[in-house]
Amino acid sequence: MRNQRLEAFLQARFDYDTCEPTHRVRYEANLLAPAAELLAVYQRSSGQALTVEELFQITSEAYHEYRGAQVRLQQSRINRIR
């Protein structure tokens, strides 16, 4: 089962990590919105609050896998163009 909120967060994190330095502020805002949503859902379901830093730590393995998949996808698109 896919978690759309988590996927949106992972995509926003990937976009932030791979954006041009001049666009960091805009992508940071795009990252913090899904992060806040995930944090709110977690707090409602568990009764415990997390910080953004803790969210990044908890999702680091999922992000590593997501980033690898995105890089492979981009590479396959580039190879198709050649």
Secondary structure, DSSP 8 states (H G I E B T S, - for coil): ---HHHHHHHHHHHHHHHS-GGGHHHHHHHHHHHHHHHHHHHHHHHS----HHHHHHHTHHHHHHHHHHHHHHHHHHHHHH-
